[in-house]
Amino acid sequence: MSTNLMALTRSVKQTIAERAQRDPAFAQALLDEAATLGVKIEVHAVPAQ
């Protein structure tokens, strides 16, 4: 099995930030997803009583 992978030439973080700046719908979707994930993490972090 070959493991020859092409190196990334740009930072994923940079690519996402640039797209979010030029695409408001994409930026809103990222924010919605982050908020949803944060709620899920908080719910799972609360110990059952």
C-alpha positions, 0 to 999 in steps of 0.5 A: 500500500502506497502512502504518497500523500500530496502536501497541503500548500495552504493552511486549512485555517487560512482557507476557511477564514478567507471563505468565511470573509467572502461568503456570509452564508458559509460564515453563518453555517460555521457559527451555527455548527459551532454553537450546536457542537458547544451545546452538545458538549455542555449537555454531555459534560453535565453529570447526571444527578 
